Amino acid sequence: MSKMELYLRTLGDPGFQEGVGADLGIYQSTVSKTINEVASKIVRRKGMWIRFPLTPNELEEAKRGWHMPDAIGAVDCTHIKIRKPVLHGEEYFNRKGFCSINVQATCNYNECFTSVDVSWPGSVHDSRVWRNSDVFQITKSNINYAYLLGDEGYCIAPWLMTPYKNPNIITEKLYNRIHTTDRIIIERCFGQLKSRFPMLANTIGLKLNCIPVYITSCFILHNVAKNVHDPNDFLPLQNREEPYCQPIVDDANIRVLETSELNLESCSITSYGVKAVTTTSMFASSFASSYIDGTMTTSYIEDRMRSDIATNNGPVAVRTKSLMDMRGGN
């Protein structure tokens, strides 16, 4: 058995080196020495396999596939369980009730990781990890009007788009639906990572100073598997291009009874077989008419929300202004 095979066998185990050694007929000390060597060599190749888009060409390539215009990826954190450290163990105790390392990562549309940060204990909030990350500084420069997608735990910014916490109107619900459809890719990547390397789904029993190297190596190997088209890879997410098959009901009693598609990438909305719409407000009536005859566009929504920006500073105005700022609008 090669050193790499031994390493992969260890990552596929809940983390007991003695058990791996017993199965393979070698000493635990040999297992420990070998996996440390392999992990270090893998991490040296991080820059080759985990790359965040920086150049204009890379950014334009990263924008392909997303429904959200100018999105280049999604960001989120995941907790990797560890044993409570002897020193400063309380810093690693997270809100979920166990000790962990809070790992931040970003991914692209092809389910490959584009950055990973394994330097924070579990008690640190996702937003703090984000604000102190290299990726935050890169995206803050807002090159090519690019941005990432994050969940409601993050603060909205021109370089980070988040969902509405309490969507009240149909445009907000449509936005949340398309945002969730795209952002869920990072959750899927984390799920694949922990399924591919069960060590990460269990409590890691290694020394604290060794754990970041092992975690990082798993992210690298995930990307390697994606790039070499591993025949045992996970099946692609089905119907990712059609996320709007469920009816939406808003507070103005608008009900879309069949399927509609909001295609923000081409900045247009096309309706398919909307049978009936009932309204109780002038705005709802105007929206419904445009929606049914297929003339609704994102510019229509933006025009409507421009007036909101002029009259209030609510979440609709702030979020829409961020989108328009990124597109160079006034």
VENZI-V469186 format. One record per residue. PHI is phi as a letter, one per 30 degrees, with the letter a starting at -180 (NA if undefined). PSI is psi as a letter, one per 30 degrees, with the letter a starting at -180 (999 if undefined). D_CENTER is the distance of its C-alpha to the mean C-alpha in Angstrom with 2 decimals. Layout:
{{PHI	PSI	D_CENTER} {PHI	PSI	D_CENTER}}
This chain:
{{NA	k	36.19} {d	l	34.42} {d	e	32.54} {d	e	29.21} {d	e	30.03} {d	e	30.94} {d	e	27.68} {d	e	25.64} {d	e	28.02} {d	e	27.34} {d	f	23.54} {d	f	24.25} {c	l	26.45} {e	f	25.58} {j	g	26.76} {c	j	30.55} {d	e	32.12} {d	e	35.56} {d	e	34.64} {d	e	33.28} {d	e	36.45} {d	e	38.68} {d	e	37.15} {c	f	37.62} {i	h	40.93} {b	l	40.04} {d	l	40.10} {d	e	37.16} {d	e	37.92} {d	e	37.53} {d	e	34.15} {d	e	33.03} {d	e	34.44} {d	e	33.00} {d	e	29.39} {d	e	29.49} {d	e	30.86} {d	e	28.37} {e	e	25.29} {d	e	26.67} {d	e	27.34} {d	e	23.88} {d	f	22.25} {d	f	24.76} {c	g	23.08} {e	e	19.63} {d	f	20.23} {d	e	21.03} {c	f	18.03} {b	j	15.09} {b	k	15.47} {d	k	13.67} {d	k	15.28} {b	e	18.22} {d	l	21.09} {e	e	21.57} {d	e	21.68} {d	e	18.45} {d	e	16.69} {d	e	18.39} {d	e	17.43} {d	f	13.69} {d	f	14.11} {d	k	15.50} {j	e	14.16} {d	k	11.94} {d	e	13.79} {d	k	13.03} {d	k	15.65} {i	g	14.98} {d	k	11.16} {c	g	10.45} {l	a	6.74} {b	l	3.36} {b	k	4.09} {a	l	5.19} {b	l	8.48} {b	k	10.46} {c	k	14.26} {c	j	16.54} {d	k	20.02} {b	l	23.00} {d	l	26.65} {d	k	27.79} {d	l	28.93} {d	e	32.58} {c	k	32.02} {h	h	29.88} {d	e	28.50} {d	f	27.80} {d	f	25.12} {c	f	23.01} {d	j	23.60} {c	l	20.49} {d	f	20.49} {d	f	20.06} {j	g	23.42} {b	l	23.02} {d	k	22.83} {a	l	19.69} {c	k	17.87} {d	j	14.69} {c	k	12.40} {c	k	9.71} {b	l	7.67} {b	l	5.97} {b	l	6.10} {c	a	8.25} {d	f	9.40} {d	g	11.61} {i	g	9.28} {c	k	10.59} {d	k	9.44} {c	f	10.61} {a	l	11.17} {a	k	11.80} {b	j	13.87} {c	h	16.00} {c	g	18.62} {c	k	18.23} {d	l	20.02} {d	f	18.66} {d	f	20.46} {d	k	18.54} {d	l	16.20} {e	e	12.55} {d	e	13.79} {d	e	16.56} {e	e	14.59} {d	e	12.62} {d	f	16.01} {c	g	17.63} {c	l	15.30} {d	e	16.40} {d	e	13.29} {e	e	14.19} {d	e	17.66} {d	e	16.76} {d	f	14.73} {d	f	17.37} {d	f	19.91} {h	h	18.27} {d	k	19.50} {h	g	19.99} {h	h	18.46} {d	l	14.92} {a	l	11.97} {c	l	8.25} {c	k	6.52} {b	l	6.45} {d	a	8.19} {d	f	11.98} {d	f	12.35} {c	l	11.98} {c	k	14.81} {d	k	14.77} {a	l	15.96} {e	f	16.77} {c	g	14.03} {a	j	11.30} {c	k	11.35} {b	l	11.06} {d	l	12.67} {d	k	16.37} {d	e	17.25} {b	i	20.46} {d	k	20.64} {c	f	24.35} {c	l	25.00} {d	e	23.98} {d	e	22.32} {d	e	19.98} {d	e	19.29} {d	e	18.75} {e	e	16.28} {d	e	14.33} {d	e	14.59} {d	e	13.32} {d	e	10.43} {d	e	9.51} {e	e	10.29} {d	e	7.86} {d	f	4.78} {d	f	5.99} {d	e	5.50} {d	e	3.07} {d	e	5.89} {d	e	8.20} {d	e	7.92} {d	e	8.82} {d	e	11.41} {d	e	12.81} {e	e	13.15} {d	f	15.11} {d	e	17.07} {d	e	17.99} {b	i	19.07} {e	f	20.55} {e	e	21.52} {d	f	18.05} {d	f	18.34} {c	l	21.73} {d	j	23.33} {d	k	23.74} {c	g	27.40} {d	l	27.56} {d	k	28.73} {e	e	26.26} {d	f	26.72} {c	f	25.95} {d	e	22.71} {e	e	20.33} {d	e	21.88} {d	e	21.35} {d	e	17.69} {d	e	17.12} {d	e	19.32} {d	e	17.26} {d	e	14.16} {d	e	16.75} {d	e	18.40} {e	e	15.31} {d	e	15.12} {d	e	18.89} {d	e	18.89} {d	e	16.64} {d	e	18.89} {c	g	22.11} {h	h	21.20} {e	k	21.96} {d	f	24.10} {c	g	22.82} {d	l	19.14} {d	k	17.18} {d	k	18.05} {d	k	15.89} {d	k	14.30} {d	k	17.29} {h	g	17.84} {d	f	14.44} {d	f	16.69} {b	i	18.50} {d	g	16.39} {c	h	19.33} {c	f	21.90} {c	k	22.40} {d	l	24.90} {b	k	24.06} {b	k	26.66} {c	l	26.81} {d	f	29.28} {c	g	31.64} {i	h	32.21} {d	k	30.61} {b	k	29.90} {c	j	28.56} {d	f	30.10} {b	a	28.68} {d	k	25.81} {b	l	24.49} {b	k	21.90} {c	j	20.27} {c	i	19.60} {d	f	18.29} {d	e	18.14} {c	g	21.91} {h	h	22.31} {a	l	24.32} {c	k	24.49} {c	k	26.65} {c	k	28.12} {b	j	29.32} {h	h	32.17} {d	j	31.68} {d	e	34.77} {a	k	35.26} {b	k	34.08} {c	k	35.86} {b	l	35.68} {b	g	37.30} {b	l	36.57} {d	e	37.39} {d	e	33.83} {d	e	32.71} {d	e	35.59} {d	e	34.73} {d	e	31.09} {d	e	32.20} {d	e	34.81} {d	e	32.47} {d	e	29.95} {d	e	32.65} {d	g	34.33} {i	g	31.16} {c	f	31.72} {d	k	28.71} {b	l	26.54} {d	f	23.83} {d	e	26.69} {d	e	28.51} {d	e	25.75} {d	e	25.55} {d	e	29.37} {d	e	29.45} {d	f	27.00} {e	e	28.87} {d	e	31.74} {d	e	29.56} {d	e	28.64} {d	f	32.39} {c	f	33.28} {a	l	30.61} {b	h	27.61} {d	l	25.68} {d	e	21.93} {d	e	22.47} {d	e	24.31} {d	e	22.00} {d	e	18.87} {d	e	20.95} {d	e	22.61} {d	e	19.41} {d	e	18.71} {d	e	22.36} {d	e	22.45} {d	f	19.81} {c	f	21.93} {i	g	25.05} {d	l	26.50} {c	999	29.10}}
